[in-house]
Amino acid sequence: MPEDSPSNRWWENYLVRYFLPALAGMLIVSWLQSNSGLRNYIPKLLPDNWKDFGTAHLALWLLLGSLYCYIASYPALVFHATRVLDFRDSFGRVAKWPYWALNPYAWSTIFAILGAICICLDTVPGAIASVALFAALQIARIFVASSIFGPFGLKETVGGKDGASIAYAYLRVLSERRANTIREKKDPRRPNTTITKDEKDIVDSYRHLREHGNTALIVLLEFSLCPMLYLILENQDGPLRKVLFVLVLTLWILPSVLIHFLAQHLERRFSWFVYSPHDRSG
C-alpha cells in the first residue's frame, strides 16, 4: 500500500478532526448543566460516583457535545461560503477597507473578547447585543457576496449581459481551475503511457490546512458562545429566560439559514433561467 494512501493518514479523517470540538462541546454543555439554569432543562446525566460511569453516559454526552459543536460552528459555514470577500486579488492579498471591516477572523476574536467582557460585567443586554452584532456581520457578508455584480472574466452571455455576482464568479472560476489542473493527458510520443498533469498536492494541502484551521475556529466559537448562554440561563428566571434563550439561539442560527438563500442564488445563476414577473404575457 502506498505510503501516502488516505487509509494511512488517519489524522485526516473527519471523525478525528472534529473529535476535539465535540469533546470541547461535551465539556461546555456539562459545565453549563452544572453551573447555570440549563440544569432545569437537561437533567443530571452524570452519576454521582465515577465508578458508575459507563459507555451509555459517554455516548450521550458526546451526542450533546456534538450538537453544541454543530450549532456553534454555524458562523464558520457562513465565513466559508463568503470567503471570496477576504482577499482582493489573485495573489491572495488581504482585502482592504471596506471589506476588511467584514473580516471573519477579526470579528471572531472580537466576539470572544466581548464574551469575556460581558461575563465580567454580568450584563445580559450586552450578551444579546454581542450575538446580534456578530449575526449582523455574517448577514452583511452574505448580502455583499451575492450583490456585487461584474464580468469577472466570465464568457457566458444571456440577453446581451455578461457577468455574475462575485460569489458565483469565484465558484465558477475555482471549479474551472480545478478541472484544468486535475486531469490526465495521453502523451502522443508514448501511446502506451499516461502523464498526470495536476496540482492535486496543492489542492490537498490547502484543504487540509483549512480543515484543521476550521477545527480551531469551531473551538473558539464554542468557548465564545458559552458565556453568552451562561448569562441568559443563570441571570434570568421564568418565561423571560426561555424567551431570551430562544432569541439568542435564533440570532446565532439565522445567518447560516441565509446560506440556503445564497445556494439558491448560485443555482439560479448557474441555470441561466430567465423569468420576469413583469414580462408575463396573457
C-alpha positions as a Markdown table, in Angstrom:
| # | Residue | x | y | z |
|---|---|---|---|---|
| 1 | Met | 0.0 | 0.0 | 0.0 |
| 2 | Pro | 1.5 | 3.4 | -0.9 |
| 3 | Glu | 2.9 | 5.4 | 2.0 |
| 4 | Asp | 0.7 | 8.4 | 1.3 |
| 5 | Ser | -2.5 | 6.4 | 1.0 |
| 6 | Pro | -5.5 | 8.1 | 2.6 |
| 7 | Ser | -6.0 | 5.0 | 4.7 |
| 8 | Asn | -2.6 | 5.6 | 6.3 |
| 9 | Arg | -3.3 | 9.3 | 7.0 |
| 10 | Trp | -5.7 | 8.6 | 9.9 |
| 11 | Trp | -5.3 | 12.1 | 11.2 |
| 12 | Glu | -7.1 | 13.4 | 8.1 |
| 13 | Asn | -10.3 | 11.6 | 8.9 |
| 14 | Tyr | -13.3 | 13.9 | 9.7 |
| 15 | Leu | -14.1 | 11.9 | 12.9 |
| 16 | Val | -10.6 | 12.6 | 14.2 |
| 17 | Arg | -10.6 | 16.2 | 13.2 |
| 18 | Tyr | -13.9 | 17.0 | 14.8 |
| 19 | Phe | -13.4 | 14.8 | 17.9 |
| 20 | Leu | -11.7 | 17.7 | 19.7 |
| 21 | Pro | -14.6 | 20.2 | 19.0 |
| 22 | Ala | -17.1 | 17.6 | 20.0 |
| 23 | Leu | -15.2 | 16.9 | 23.2 |
| 24 | Ala | -15.0 | 20.6 | 23.9 |
| 25 | Gly | -18.7 | 20.9 | 23.3 |
| 26 | Met | -19.3 | 18.0 | 25.8 |
| 27 | Leu | -17.3 | 19.7 | 28.5 |
| 28 | Ile | -19.1 | 23.1 | 27.9 |
| 29 | Val | -22.6 | 21.5 | 28.0 |
| 30 | Ser | -21.6 | 19.6 | 31.1 |
| 31 | Trp | -20.3 | 22.8 | 32.7 |
| 32 | Leu | -23.4 | 24.8 | 31.8 |
| 33 | Gln | -25.6 | 22.0 | 33.1 |
| 34 | Ser | -23.8 | 22.1 | 36.5 |
| 35 | Asn | -23.4 | 25.9 | 36.8 |
| 36 | Ser | -26.4 | 27.5 | 35.2 |
| 37 | Gly | -30.1 | 27.3 | 34.6 |
| 38 | Leu | -29.5 | 24.6 | 31.9 |
| 39 | Arg | -29.9 | 22.1 | 34.7 |
| 40 | Asn | -33.6 | 22.9 | 34.7 |
| 41 | Tyr | -33.9 | 21.6 | 31.1 |
| 42 | Ile | -31.2 | 18.9 | 31.0 |
| 43 | Pro | -31.5 | 16.5 | 33.9 |
| 44 | Lys | -28.4 | 15.3 | 35.7 |
| 45 | Leu | -26.9 | 12.8 | 33.3 |
| 46 | Leu | -23.6 | 12.0 | 35.1 |
| 47 | Pro | -23.6 | 9.6 | 38.0 |
| 48 | Asp | -22.6 | 10.8 | 41.5 |
| 49 | Asn | -19.9 | 8.1 | 41.6 |
| 50 | Trp | -17.5 | 7.9 | 38.7 |
| 51 | Lys | -17.4 | 4.1 | 39.2 |
| 52 | Asp | -20.9 | 4.0 | 37.9 |
| 53 | Phe | -19.9 | 6.0 | 34.7 |
| 54 | Gly | -20.5 | 3.8 | 31.7 |
| 55 | Thr | -20.5 | 3.7 | 28.0 |
| 56 | Ala | -24.1 | 4.9 | 27.8 |
| 57 | His | -23.2 | 8.1 | 29.7 |
| 58 | Leu | -20.2 | 8.8 | 27.5 |
| 59 | Ala | -22.2 | 8.3 | 24.3 |
| 60 | Leu | -25.0 | 10.6 | 25.5 |
| 61 | Trp | -22.6 | 13.4 | 26.5 |
| 62 | Leu | -20.7 | 13.0 | 23.2 |
| 63 | Leu | -24.0 | 13.4 | 21.3 |
| 64 | Leu | -24.9 | 16.5 | 23.3 |
| 65 | Gly | -21.4 | 17.8 | 22.8 |
| 66 | Ser | -21.6 | 17.2 | 19.1 |
| 67 | Leu | -24.9 | 19.0 | 18.9 |
| 68 | Tyr | -23.4 | 22.0 | 20.7 |
| 69 | Cys | -20.4 | 21.8 | 18.4 |
| 70 | Tyr | -22.5 | 21.8 | 15.3 |
| 71 | Ile | -24.6 | 24.8 | 16.4 |
| 72 | Ala | -21.6 | 26.8 | 17.5 |
| 73 | Ser | -19.9 | 26.1 | 14.1 |
| 74 | Tyr | -22.6 | 27.8 | 12.1 |
| 75 | Pro | -20.6 | 31.1 | 11.7 |
| 76 | Ala | -17.8 | 29.0 | 10.2 |
| 77 | Leu | -20.2 | 27.9 | 7.5 |
| 78 | Val | -21.1 | 31.5 | 6.6 |
| 79 | Phe | -17.4 | 32.5 | 6.6 |
| 80 | His | -16.5 | 29.6 | 4.3 |
| 81 | Ala | -19.4 | 30.3 | 1.9 |
| 82 | Thr | -18.4 | 34.0 | 1.6 |
| 83 | Arg | -14.6 | 33.6 | 1.7 |
| 84 | Val | -14.3 | 35.4 | -1.7 |
| 85 | Leu | -14.6 | 38.7 | 0.3 |
| 86 | Asp | -11.5 | 38.1 | 2.3 |
| 87 | Phe | -8.9 | 38.6 | -0.4 |
| 88 | Arg | -8.7 | 41.4 | -3.0 |
| 89 | Asp | -6.8 | 39.8 | -5.9 |
| 90 | Ser | -5.5 | 36.6 | -7.5 |
| 91 | Phe | -2.3 | 36.9 | -5.4 |
| 92 | Gly | -4.4 | 36.4 | -2.2 |
| 93 | Arg | -3.6 | 39.7 | -0.7 |
| 94 | Val | -5.9 | 40.5 | 2.2 |
| 95 | Ala | -8.9 | 42.7 | 1.4 |
| 96 | Lys | -8.7 | 46.4 | 2.2 |
| 97 | Trp | -11.3 | 48.7 | 3.6 |
| 98 | Pro | -14.3 | 48.5 | 3.5 |
| 99 | Tyr | -14.1 | 44.7 | 3.1 |
| 100 | Trp | -11.7 | 44.5 | 5.9 |
| 101 | Ala | -14.5 | 45.6 | 8.2 |
| 102 | Leu | -16.1 | 42.2 | 7.4 |
| 103 | Asn | -13.0 | 40.2 | 8.2 |
| 104 | Pro | -14.3 | 37.0 | 9.9 |
| 105 | Tyr | -11.2 | 36.3 | 11.9 |
| 106 | Ala | -11.0 | 39.7 | 13.4 |
| 107 | Trp | -14.7 | 39.6 | 14.3 |
| 108 | Ser | -14.5 | 36.1 | 15.8 |
| 109 | Thr | -11.7 | 37.4 | 18.0 |
| 110 | Ile | -13.7 | 40.5 | 18.9 |
| 111 | Phe | -16.8 | 38.3 | 19.7 |
| 112 | Ala | -14.6 | 36.1 | 22.0 |
| 113 | Ile | -13.4 | 39.2 | 23.8 |
| 114 | Leu | -16.9 | 40.6 | 24.1 |
| 115 | Gly | -18.0 | 37.3 | 25.7 |
| 116 | Ala | -15.3 | 37.7 | 28.3 |
| 117 | Ile | -16.3 | 41.3 | 28.9 |
| 118 | Cys | -20.0 | 40.5 | 29.2 |
| 119 | Ile | -19.4 | 37.8 | 31.8 |
| 120 | Cys | -17.1 | 40.0 | 33.8 |
| 121 | Leu | -19.7 | 42.8 | 33.8 |
| 122 | Asp | -22.6 | 40.3 | 34.3 |
| 123 | Thr | -24.6 | 42.0 | 31.6 |
| 124 | Val | -27.3 | 40.1 | 29.8 |
| 125 | Pro | -28.2 | 43.0 | 27.4 |
| 126 | Gly | -24.5 | 43.1 | 26.4 |
| 127 | Ala | -24.5 | 39.4 | 25.6 |
| 128 | Ile | -27.6 | 39.7 | 23.4 |
| 129 | Ala | -26.2 | 42.8 | 21.7 |
| 130 | Ser | -22.9 | 41.0 | 21.0 |
| 131 | Val | -24.7 | 38.0 | 19.4 |
| 132 | Ala | -26.8 | 40.3 | 17.4 |
| 133 | Leu | -23.8 | 42.3 | 16.2 |
| 134 | Phe | -22.0 | 39.0 | 15.2 |
| 135 | Ala | -25.1 | 37.8 | 13.3 |
| 136 | Ala | -25.4 | 41.2 | 11.5 |
| 137 | Leu | -21.8 | 40.9 | 10.3 |
| 138 | Gln | -22.5 | 37.5 | 8.8 |
| 139 | Ile | -25.7 | 38.6 | 7.2 |
| 140 | Ala | -23.8 | 41.6 | 5.7 |
| 141 | Arg | -21.2 | 39.2 | 4.2 |
| 142 | Ile | -23.9 | 37.1 | 2.6 |
| 143 | Phe | -25.6 | 40.2 | 1.2 |
| 144 | Val | -22.3 | 41.7 | -0.2 |
| 145 | Ala | -21.1 | 38.4 | -1.7 |
| 146 | Ser | -24.4 | 37.9 | -3.6 |
| 147 | Ser | -25.0 | 41.6 | -4.6 |
| 148 | Ile | -21.6 | 42.7 | -6.1 |
| 149 | Phe | -22.0 | 42.0 | -9.9 |
| 150 | Gly | -19.4 | 42.3 | -12.6 |
| 151 | Pro | -18.0 | 40.4 | -15.6 |
| 152 | Phe | -15.1 | 38.8 | -13.6 |
| 153 | Gly | -13.8 | 37.3 | -16.9 |
| 154 | Leu | -16.9 | 35.2 | -17.4 |
| 155 | Lys | -17.7 | 34.5 | -21.1 |
| 156 | Glu | -21.3 | 33.3 | -20.8 |
| 157 | Thr | -24.0 | 35.6 | -22.2 |
| 158 | Val | -27.7 | 35.8 | -21.8 |
| 159 | Gly | -29.7 | 38.7 | -23.2 |
| 160 | Gly | -26.6 | 40.6 | -24.1 |
| 161 | Lys | -25.4 | 40.8 | -20.5 |
| 162 | Asp | -22.2 | 39.3 | -19.1 |
| 163 | Gly | -21.2 | 38.7 | -15.6 |
| 164 | Ala | -22.5 | 37.4 | -12.3 |
| 165 | Ser | -22.2 | 38.0 | -8.6 |
| 166 | Ile | -18.7 | 37.8 | -7.1 |
| 167 | Ala | -19.8 | 34.7 | -5.1 |
| 168 | Tyr | -20.8 | 32.8 | -8.3 |
| 169 | Ala | -17.8 | 34.1 | -10.3 |
| 170 | Tyr | -15.4 | 32.8 | -7.7 |
| 171 | Leu | -17.1 | 29.4 | -7.5 |
| 172 | Arg | -17.1 | 29.1 | -11.3 |
| 173 | Val | -13.5 | 30.1 | -11.8 |
| 174 | Leu | -12.3 | 27.9 | -9.0 |
| 175 | Ser | -14.2 | 24.9 | -10.4 |
| 176 | Glu | -12.7 | 25.5 | -13.9 |
| 177 | Arg | -9.2 | 25.8 | -12.3 |
| 178 | Arg | -9.6 | 22.5 | -10.5 |
| 179 | Ala | -10.9 | 20.8 | -13.7 |
| 180 | Asn | -8.0 | 22.1 | -15.7 |
| 181 | Thr | -5.3 | 21.1 | -13.2 |
| 182 | Ile | -6.6 | 17.7 | -12.1 |
| 183 | Arg | -6.7 | 15.7 | -15.3 |
| 184 | Glu | -4.8 | 13.1 | -17.3 |
| 185 | Lys | -3.3 | 13.5 | -20.7 |
| 186 | Lys | -2.1 | 11.0 | -23.2 |
| 187 | Asp | 1.5 | 11.6 | -24.4 |
| 188 | Pro | 1.4 | 11.4 | -28.2 |
| 189 | Arg | 5.0 | 10.3 | -28.2 |
| 190 | Arg | 4.3 | 7.4 | -25.9 |
| 191 | Pro | 0.8 | 6.0 | -26.7 |
| 192 | Asn | 1.0 | 3.3 | -24.0 |
| 193 | Thr | 1.8 | 5.6 | -21.1 |
| 194 | Thr | -0.2 | 8.2 | -19.2 |
| 195 | Ile | 1.1 | 11.5 | -18.0 |
| 196 | Thr | -0.6 | 13.0 | -15.0 |
| 197 | Lys | -0.5 | 16.8 | -15.1 |
| 198 | Asp | -2.1 | 18.2 | -12.0 |
| 199 | Glu | -1.7 | 20.3 | -8.9 |
| 200 | Lys | -3.5 | 17.9 | -6.6 |
| 201 | Asp | -0.9 | 18.2 | -3.9 |
| 202 | Ile | -1.6 | 21.9 | -3.7 |
| 203 | Val | -5.4 | 21.4 | -3.5 |
| 204 | Asp | -5.0 | 18.7 | -0.9 |
| 205 | Ser | -2.6 | 20.9 | 1.1 |
| 206 | Tyr | -4.9 | 23.9 | 1.3 |
| 207 | Arg | -7.9 | 21.8 | 2.0 |
| 208 | His | -6.2 | 20.0 | 4.9 |
| 209 | Leu | -4.9 | 23.3 | 6.3 |
| 210 | Arg | -8.3 | 24.8 | 6.0 |
| 211 | Glu | -10.0 | 21.9 | 7.7 |
| 212 | His | -7.6 | 21.8 | 10.6 |
| 213 | Gly | -7.9 | 25.6 | 10.9 |
| 214 | Asn | -11.7 | 25.2 | 10.8 |
| 215 | Thr | -11.4 | 22.9 | 13.8 |
| 216 | Ala | -9.6 | 25.5 | 15.8 |
| 217 | Leu | -12.1 | 28.2 | 14.7 |
| 218 | Ile | -15.0 | 26.0 | 15.9 |
| 219 | Val | -13.4 | 25.5 | 19.3 |
| 220 | Leu | -13.0 | 29.3 | 19.6 |
| 221 | Leu | -16.7 | 29.8 | 18.6 |
| 222 | Glu | -17.8 | 27.2 | 21.2 |
| 223 | Phe | -16.0 | 28.9 | 24.0 |
| 224 | Ser | -17.2 | 32.3 | 22.8 |
| 225 | Leu | -20.8 | 31.3 | 22.7 |
| 226 | Cys | -20.6 | 29.7 | 26.2 |
| 227 | Pro | -20.6 | 32.9 | 28.3 |
| 228 | Met | -23.5 | 34.3 | 26.3 |
| 229 | Leu | -25.6 | 31.3 | 27.1 |
| 230 | Tyr | -24.5 | 31.2 | 30.7 |
| 231 | Leu | -25.6 | 34.8 | 31.3 |
| 232 | Ile | -29.0 | 34.1 | 29.8 |
| 233 | Leu | -29.5 | 30.8 | 31.7 |
| 234 | Glu | -28.2 | 32.0 | 35.1 |
| 235 | Asn | -29.4 | 35.6 | 35.4 |
| 236 | Gln | -33.0 | 35.2 | 34.2 |
| 237 | Asp | -36.0 | 33.5 | 35.7 |
| 238 | Gly | -39.2 | 32.0 | 34.4 |
| 239 | Pro | -40.6 | 32.7 | 31.0 |
| 240 | Leu | -38.1 | 35.5 | 30.3 |
| 241 | Arg | -35.2 | 33.1 | 30.4 |
| 242 | Lys | -36.9 | 30.9 | 27.8 |
| 243 | Val | -37.6 | 33.8 | 25.6 |
| 244 | Leu | -34.1 | 35.3 | 25.8 |
| 245 | Phe | -32.6 | 31.8 | 25.3 |
| 246 | Val | -34.6 | 31.2 | 22.2 |
| 247 | Leu | -33.8 | 34.8 | 21.0 |
| 248 | Val | -30.0 | 34.3 | 21.3 |
| 249 | Leu | -30.1 | 30.9 | 19.6 |
| 250 | Thr | -32.3 | 32.4 | 16.8 |
| 251 | Leu | -29.8 | 35.2 | 16.2 |
| 252 | Trp | -27.0 | 32.8 | 16.2 |
| 253 | Ile | -28.6 | 30.4 | 13.7 |
| 254 | Leu | -30.2 | 33.0 | 11.4 |
| 255 | Pro | -27.1 | 33.9 | 9.3 |
| 256 | Ser | -26.5 | 30.2 | 8.4 |
| 257 | Val | -30.1 | 29.8 | 7.4 |
| 258 | Leu | -29.5 | 32.5 | 4.8 |
| 259 | Ile | -26.7 | 30.3 | 3.3 |
| 260 | His | -29.7 | 28.4 | 1.8 |
| 261 | Phe | -30.6 | 31.7 | 0.0 |
| 262 | Leu | -27.0 | 32.0 | -1.2 |
| 263 | Ala | -27.1 | 28.4 | -2.6 |
| 264 | Gln | -30.4 | 29.2 | -4.4 |
| 265 | His | -28.8 | 32.3 | -5.8 |
| 266 | Leu | -25.8 | 30.3 | -7.2 |
| 267 | Glu | -28.2 | 27.6 | -8.6 |
| 268 | Arg | -30.3 | 30.2 | -10.3 |
| 269 | Arg | -27.2 | 31.9 | -12.0 |
| 270 | Phe | -25.9 | 28.5 | -13.0 |
| 271 | Ser | -29.1 | 27.6 | -14.7 |
| 272 | Trp | -29.4 | 30.9 | -16.6 |
| 273 | Phe | -33.1 | 30.6 | -16.2 |
| 274 | Val | -34.8 | 33.9 | -17.4 |
| 275 | Tyr | -38.0 | 34.9 | -15.8 |
| 276 | Ser | -39.5 | 38.3 | -15.0 |
| 277 | Pro | -43.0 | 38.5 | -13.4 |
| 278 | His | -43.4 | 41.9 | -15.1 |
| 279 | Asp | -43.0 | 40.5 | -18.5 |
| 280 | Arg | -45.6 | 37.7 | -18.4 |
| 281 | Ser | -48.0 | 37.6 | -21.3 |
| 282 | Gly | -51.6 | 36.5 | -21.4 |
